[in-house]
Amino acid sequence: MLSEVPDYDMEQSHTTDWTAGGSATVTKQTTAPKLSSSGKRYLRVVSAAAGDYARSNILRIEPGKSYHVSAIARCTAASTTAKLVAYDETNSAVIASYTSNRLFPA
């Protein structure tokens, strides 16, 4: 699989390619439960408040073109949610989003 996002597969041991937003903390984890059978690590985002997040680098895109965005996420408690957001930084607008509260990889 190819991606414009550095460390998209989480195989690097560092978190420097990811930015924590709000009061979130990001770490790399190698312990169970893994999110895929082939991955060695995953990014763990611990939030202290609603709206905390982890963000990849900002990607420049061509207006009017279609793009594919995907991620695997798993919540650790029924009261939490994970949200994948494609966001327009220039216009401060959500392009598309998907929310999950599943306790298994989704």
N, C-alpha and C positions, 0 to 999 in steps of 0.2 A: 504494500500500500504506500502511496506517496502522499505527502502533505506539505503545505507551506508553513505549518506550525513547527517551530523547533521543539524537539523532545516530545512530539505528539504520541509516541509509543511508550513514553515514560521509562525508557531504558537507561537514561542517564541517572546518576546517583544524586545529582544536585537539583535544586529547585529554581535556579536563576533564570530559567526560561518562562517562569510563571510569576505573576504578580498577585499578591493578596490584596483584596479590597476591603474597605471598612476595617473591622477589627479581626478579620479572619487570619488564621495561621495555616500555612501550607507546608507539608512535609512529604517525603517519599516513604512509602511503606513497602516492606517485602514479606510481611507475615500474612497469614490467612485472615480473612478470605480474599483470595485473589479474584480479580474481575474477569480474567481470561486464562485459558490454559497455557497460552504461549508467553504471556507477560511475566517479567520478573518483579516489576514494581508497579505501584499505582500512586497517584497523587491524592493525599488525604487533605481535605479542607475542613478545618474546625472553625465553626462560626460562633461568635459570642452574641450576635444580634441579627435580627432579620435583615436581609439584604446584603450580608457579607458574601464575598465571592472570591474566586480565583480566575485570573484572566491570562490568556496567551498573549503573544505579541500582537500588535495591531497590523492587520493585513490590508494592503491596498488592493482594491478590486476595480474592475471596469464596470461602470454603470450600465444597466440593461442586460448584463450577462447572468446566467444561472450558475449557482454554486451549490456544492453539497457540504453540509455540516453535520457531523455526528460525534457522539461520545458514548461511553459506557459509564453509568453511575449507579451507586447503591447507597441508600440512606441507612443510617445506623440505628435510627429509632423511628417509631411510627409517627411521632410528632414533628419530624423534620421533612423537608422537601429538597430536591435537587432540581436545578433549572438550567437548561442549556439555552443560551441567548446569542443570537446573531445581532450585533449592535452597530449602528452607524455612529461612529465617534464624531464625525463632522457635524451632523445634524442632531446629535443627542437623541436618537430614536431607536427603538427596538424594531428590527426588521422582521424577525420571527423568533419564537421561543417554544420550548417544550418543558413541561413540569412533570416530575415523578415523585412519588412518596413510597416507592417499592423498597422492600427490605432485601431484595435480591437484584443482581445486575439487570439493568434495563437500558 
